[in-house]
Amino acid sequence: MAVLLGAPACRHSEVASKPVAAPSVTFRREWAPLGGAIDATYRFVVPDGAAVDADYKVFVHFLDKNGGLMWTDDHDPPVPTSRWRGTVEYTRAVFIPVYPYVGDAVVQVGLYVSSTNARVQLAGEDMGGRAYRAGRLRIAPQTDGVVTLFGEGWYQPEGPPATEWRWTKKEAALLFQNRGTACALYIDADNPFQPGQARQVALSVAGRAVARFDVPPGGQVRQKIPLSLEQMGTEDPGRLLLSVDNTIVPHRQSTSNADERDLGIRVFHLAMDPVDHSLPAK
């Protein structure tokens, strides 16, 4: 929590202005399990004749029923705010951490200047500090979703809790609870070595290829990969294998880097979400 409460968007001043947009956020369904992922659609309505005067970052706070900050989803919108006119809408995945809370979460949204953390005035219910009530999401137990476990081929977690990651080896396995339903696999990963080679990642379940995607050098990608009921297989637990076409040993790139591990891609988030799932009981 100390890391989250020290996030840049939480230490702020205010940009004096009129409201530049009205924010809202909706989700693919009204609940999501701990450890899972869900599509969130962000919507900003810019008043007629108004324009946003600069490029701002979007901050997103998920609060428990007592108003405590649980996690954030700060991001750069796909269309820079200086080009916003009329209604701007986009969808991105939200990853829910395994956090000690089950129940309703309030979603706050706002805009801020990344260099100064100053916040921008928006239209709507200001919950304090120009953080605006924009939606809600019910957080369900982890067992209401598709429980996943890291199998062989992963290095130990690294980084601060708010931005923790794991490196893969050339091959890495994800074990998943097979609930007999089609799923969407969400992955957020990067390839930070630049200059370097693109990484091609092949995914297979029970030895059958299901998808491929590229991670460019110096680039980060978020992928949502549909997995049909047939592709999910019948084994329980199921086994998803990520295979990287090439790896890198940092020490061989630079002798000043003491890391001699054989690294594939760096994964920040990895989750499975059932495509069709009945609403869990309250």
Residue pairs with C-beta under 8 A, 6 or more apart in sequence:
1 69
3 160
3 161
3 162
4 10
4 69
4 70
4 71
4 72
4 161
4 162
5 69
7 72
7 74
7 162
8 74
8 112
8 114
8 117
9 57
9 59
9 61
9 72
9 74
9 110
9 112
9 117
9 119
10 69
11 117
12 112
12 117
12 118
12 119
12 129
12 130
13 116
13 117
13 118
13 119
14 118
14 119
14 121
14 129
14 130
15 113
15 118
15 119
15 120
15 121
16 121
17 53
17 120
17 121
18 50
18 121
19 47
19 121
19 122
19 123
20 46
20 47
20 50
20 51
20 52
20 53
20 111
20 120
20 121
20 122
21 44
21 45
21 46
21 47
21 50
21 52
21 84
21 88
21 111
21 122
21 123
22 44
22 45
22 122
22 123
22 124
23 42
23 43
23 44
23 109
23 110
23 122
23 124
23 132
23 134
24 42
24 43
24 109
24 124
24 134
24 135
25 40
25 41
25 42
25 43
25 60
25 107
25 109
25 134
25 135
26 40
26 41
26 43
26 135
27 38
27 39
27 40
27 41
27 94
27 135
27 137
28 38
28 39
28 40
29 38
29 277
29 279
30 136
30 137
30 138
30 279
31 137
31 138
31 139
31 140
31 144
31 279
31 280
32 38
32 94
32 96
32 137
32 138
32 139
32 140
32 145
32 273
33 96
33 139
33 140
33 141
33 142
33 143
33 144
33 145
33 280
34 96
34 97
34 98
34 99
34 102
34 139
34 140
34 141
34 142
34 145
35 96
35 97
35 98
35 142
35 145
35 147
35 148
35 271
36 95
36 96
36 142
36 145
36 146
36 271
36 272
36 273
37 93
37 94
37 95
37 96
37 184
37 186
37 269
37 271
37 272
37 273
38 93
38 94
38 96
38 137
38 273
39 91
39 92
39 93
39 94
39 224
40 73
40 91
40 92
40 93
40 94
41 89
41 90
41 91
42 58
42 77
42 89
42 90
42 91
42 92
42 109
43 87
43 88
43 89
44 84
44 87
44 88
44 89
45 86
45 87
45 88
46 52
46 84
46 85
46 86
46 87
46 88
47 123
51 82
51 84
51 85
52 81
52 82
52 84
52 111
52 120
53 82
54 81
54 82
54 113
55 80
55 81
55 82
56 81
56 111
56 112
56 113
56 114
56 120
57 74
57 75
57 76
57 111
57 112
57 113
57 114
58 74
58 75
58 76
58 77
58 109
58 110
58 111
59 72
59 74
59 108
59 109
59 110
59 111
59 112
59 131
60 72
60 73
60 74
60 75
60 94
60 107
60 108
60 109
61 69
61 72
61 107
61 108
61 109
61 131
62 69
62 70
62 71
62 72
62 73
62 105
62 106
62 107
62 137
63 69
63 70
63 105
63 106
63 107
63 108
64 70
64 101
64 103
64 105
65 103
65 104
67 106
70 97
70 99
70 101
70 105
71 96
71 97
71 99
71 162
72 162
73 94
73 95
75 92
77 88
77 90
78 90
79 88
79 90
81 111
92 222
93 186
93 188
93 222
93 224
93 269
95 186
95 188
95 269
95 271
96 139
96 271
98 142
99 139
101 139
102 139
102 140
102 141
103 138
103 139
104 136
104 137
104 138
104 139
105 136
105 137
105 138
105 139
106 127
106 133
106 136
107 133
107 134
107 135
107 136
107 137
108 127
108 131
108 132
108 133
108 134
109 122
109 131
109 132
109 134
109 135
110 119
110 120
110 122
110 130
110 131
110 132
111 119
111 120
111 122
112 118
112 119
112 120
113 119
113 120
119 129
119 130
119 131
120 130
121 130
122 130
122 132
123 132
124 132
124 133
124 134
125 132
125 133
126 132
127 133
140 280
141 280
144 277
144 280
145 272
145 273
145 274
145 277
146 176
146 177
146 179
146 183
146 271
146 272
146 273
146 274
147 176
147 177
148 174
148 175
148 176
148 177
148 270
148 271
148 272
149 174
149 175
149 176
149 237
150 166
150 172
150 173
150 174
150 175
151 172
151 173
151 174
151 175
151 239
152 172
152 173
153 168
153 169
153 170
153 171
153 172
153 173
153 242
154 166
154 167
154 168
154 169
154 172
155 166
155 167
155 168
155 169
155 261
155 263
156 166
157 164
157 165
157 166
158 164
158 165
158 166
158 167
159 165
163 268
164 268
165 266
165 267
165 268
166 266
166 267
167 261
167 263
167 264
167 265
167 266
167 267
168 242
168 244
168 263
168 264
168 265
168 266
168 267
169 247
169 262
169 263
169 264
170 243
170 244
170 247
170 262
170 264
171 241
171 242
171 243
171 244
172 241
172 242
172 264
173 239
173 240
173 241
173 242
174 239
174 240
174 241
174 242
174 270
175 237
175 238
175 239
175 240
176 183
176 237
176 238
176 239
176 240
176 272
177 236
177 237
177 238
178 232
178 233
178 234
178 235
178 236
178 237
178 238
179 274
180 229
180 232
181 229
181 232
181 274
181 275
181 276
181 277
182 226
182 227
182 228
182 229
182 232
182 274
182 275
182 276
183 226
183 227
183 232
183 272
183 273
183 274
183 275
184 224
184 225
184 226
184 227
184 272
184 273
184 275
185 203
185 211
185 223
185 224
185 225
185 226
185 227
185 240
185 270
185 271
185 272
186 222
186 223
186 224
186 225
186 269
186 270
186 271
186 272
186 273
187 221
187 222
187 223
187 225
187 267
187 269
187 270
188 220
188 221
188 222
188 267
188 268
188 269
188 270
189 201
189 215
189 220
189 221
189 223
189 265
189 266
189 267
189 268
190 215
190 219
190 220
190 221
190 265
190 266
190 268
191 198
191 199
191 215
191 216
191 217
191 218
191 219
191 220
191 265
191 266
192 218
192 266
193 217
193 218
193 248
193 250
193 253
194 217
194 218
195 217
196 217
196 218
196 248
196 253
197 217
197 246
197 248
198 214
198 215
198 216
198 217
199 214
199 215
199 244
199 245
199 246
199 264
199 265
200 212
200 213
200 214
200 244
200 245
200 246
201 212
201 213
201 214
201 215
201 242
201 243
201 244
201 245
201 264
201 265
202 209
202 211
202 212
202 242
202 243
202 245
203 209
203 210
203 211
203 212
203 225
203 240
203 241
203 242
203 243
204 210
204 240
204 241
204 243
205 227
205 231
205 232
205 233
205 238
205 239
205 240
205 241
206 233
206 235
206 238
206 239
208 231
208 233
210 225
210 227
210 231
211 225
213 221
213 223
213 225
214 221
215 221
215 265
226 275
227 272
232 238
242 264
242 265
244 264
244 265
247 262
247 263
247 264
248 262
248 263
249 259
249 260
249 261
249 262
249 263
250 257
250 259
250 260
250 261
250 263
251 257
251 258
251 259
251 260
